[in-house]
Amino acid sequence: MSDRAIKLVQIAGCCGAIVFGVGALIAALVLDGVVYRVTRVRVAQLEGLHLLAALVSLAGLGCAATAVWLTPRDPPAYSKSFIVWFSPILPAVALGLLALDLKNSGVHSAPSALNECMSNRRSVDRAKERWALRTGASSGTDVAWGTIAGEFPGGFPVCPEGGSYNLGHIGEDVTCSNPQHGRVSTK
């Protein structure tokens, strides 16, 4: 390989290390700023971002390693290739920050499926109560999904584990068909 080609690969390696290192550092800082409590879906997204940031950091280390490997080992080249020898530092720091944050990934708490289901049933129960107040329905009156549809413009809540909700009558708890969720009172 010619000296010119080696120089170009070294420059590309250093630039790649810096770009990938900055990208990984930004991702590490974003992950560090995650709110205290997130949903289970958001946890999966954050874990994916964590993995992507680690891969970007490793790509930066690979670029830097290529640049260092192609640098001649004779003493005059050391002084001319200062940036080459220090290009692995940025992605290595980013990888270190990601490794430190890996244990908790910034996520301190995610609600369980049972808690999500209970929260959904509470919101459906509140919608039933508002409907009953609006229409003057008495205790024991049947409620249909269509009558409370206006309370859920984004769509009806669903059980995170595939259960279906039974509205019951006015004054009764909303139940879930999932046997692990169905008998828990929402009040």
C-alpha positions in Angstrom: 0.0 0.0 0.0 1.4 3.4 -0.9 2.2 6.1 1.7 -0.6 8.3 0.3 -3.2 5.5 0.6 -2.0 4.8 4.2 -2.4 8.5 5.1 -5.9 8.6 3.6 -6.9 5.5 5.6 -5.4 7.0 8.7 -7.3 10.3 8.2 -10.5 8.3 7.5 -9.9 6.2 10.6 -9.3 9.2 12.8 -12.4 11.0 11.5 -14.5 7.9 11.9 -13.3 7.5 15.4 -14.2 11.1 16.2 -17.6 11.0 14.6 -18.6 7.6 16.1 -17.2 8.7 19.4 -19.2 11.9 19.5 -22.3 10.0 18.4 -21.8 7.5 21.2 -21.2 10.2 23.7 -24.4 12.0 22.7 -26.3 8.7 23.0 -24.8 8.1 26.4 -25.9 11.5 27.6 -29.4 11.0 26.3 -29.6 7.7 28.1 -28.4 9.3 31.3 -31.2 11.9 31.1 -34.1 9.4 30.9 -36.9 10.1 33.3 -37.3 8.1 36.5 -40.3 6.0 35.5 -41.1 4.7 32.0 -43.4 2.3 30.4 -42.4 -1.2 29.4 -42.5 -0.4 25.7 -40.1 2.6 26.4 -37.8 0.3 28.3 -37.4 -1.9 25.2 -36.7 1.2 23.1 -34.1 2.5 25.5 -32.4 -0.9 25.6 -32.2 -0.8 21.8 -30.7 2.7 21.9 -28.2 1.5 24.5 -27.1 -1.3 22.2 -26.9 1.0 19.2 -24.7 3.4 21.1 -22.4 0.6 22.2 -22.1 -0.6 18.6 -21.4 3.0 17.4 -18.7 3.3 20.0 -17.2 0.0 19.0 -17.2 1.2 15.4 -15.3 4.3 16.5 -12.7 2.1 18.3 -12.4 -0.1 15.1 -11.7 3.0 13.0 -9.2 4.3 15.5 -7.5 0.8 15.7 -7.2 0.8 11.9 -5.5 4.2 11.9 -3.1 3.2 14.7 -2.3 -0.1 13.0 -1.3 1.6 9.8 0.9 4.2 11.6 4.6 3.5 11.1 6.4 2.6 14.3 9.6 4.7 13.6 10.2 7.6 16.1 9.6 10.5 13.6 6.2 9.2 12.8 5.1 9.3 16.4 5.4 13.0 16.6 3.5 13.5 13.3 0.7 11.1 14.2 -0.4 12.6 17.6 -4.1 12.6 16.6 -3.8 9.0 15.4 -2.6 7.8 18.7 -5.3 9.7 20.7 -8.2 9.0 18.3 -9.3 5.9 20.3 -9.8 8.0 23.5 -13.2 9.5 22.5 -15.0 6.3 21.6 -13.3 4.5 24.5 -14.7 7.1 26.9 -18.2 6.8 25.4 -18.0 3.0 25.7 -16.9 3.4 29.3 -19.9 5.7 30.1 -22.2 3.2 28.5 -20.7 0.4 30.5 -21.2 2.3 33.7 -24.8 3.1 32.8 -25.5 -0.5 31.6 -26.6 -1.7 35.0 -29.7 0.4 35.2 -29.8 2.0 31.7 -31.3 5.1 33.3 -34.5 3.2 33.9 -35.3 3.0 37.6 -38.8 1.7 37.4 -41.2 0.2 34.9 -44.7 -0.7 35.8 -45.6 -4.4 35.8 -48.3 -5.8 33.5 -50.6 -6.2 36.4 -50.2 -2.5 37.4 -50.8 -1.4 33.8 -53.9 -3.5 33.6 -55.2 -2.1 36.9 -54.5 1.4 35.7 -56.4 0.7 32.5 -59.3 -0.7 34.4 -59.4 2.3 36.7 -59.6 4.7 33.7 -62.4 2.6 32.2 -64.2 2.6 35.6 -63.9 6.4 35.8 -65.4 6.6 32.3 -68.3 4.5 33.4 -68.9 6.7 36.4 -68.8 9.9 34.3 -71.2 8.3 31.8 -73.5 7.4 34.7 -73.4 10.9 36.1 -74.1 12.4 32.6 -77.0 10.2 31.8 -78.4 9.7 35.3 -77.9 5.9 35.1 -78.4 4.1 38.4 -76.4 1.4 40.0 -76.8 -2.0 38.2 -77.4 -0.4 34.8 -75.6 -2.1 31.9 -72.9 -0.2 30.1 -71.8 -0.8 26.6 -68.4 0.1 25.1 -70.0 2.4 22.6 -71.5 4.5 25.3 -68.1 5.4 26.8 -66.2 5.5 23.5 -66.0 9.3 23.6 -63.9 9.1 26.8 -61.1 7.4 24.9 -60.2 9.4 21.8 -57.0 7.4 21.3 -58.8 4.1 21.5 -59.9 1.8 24.3 -57.2 0.7 26.8 -56.0 -2.9 26.3 -54.5 -5.4 28.8 -50.7 -5.6 28.3 -50.9 -9.4 28.5 -53.8 -9.9 26.0 -56.7 -10.0 28.4 -60.1 -8.4 27.5 -62.0 -6.1 29.8 -65.6 -6.7 31.0 -67.4 -3.5 31.8 -70.0 -5.1 34.1 -72.7 -2.8 35.5 -72.6 0.6 37.0 -71.2 0.2 40.5 -69.2 -2.9 39.7 -65.5 -3.1 39.1 -64.2 -3.6 35.5 -62.7 -7.0 35.3 -60.0 -8.5 33.0 -60.3 -11.9 31.4 -56.6 -12.7 32.3 -56.9 -14.9 35.4 -54.0 -13.2 37.0 -55.6 -9.8 36.6 -59.3 -10.4 36.8 -59.9 -10.6 40.6 -57.9 -7.6 41.7 -60.0 -4.7 42.9 -59.2 -1.4 41.2 -60.6 0.7 44.0 
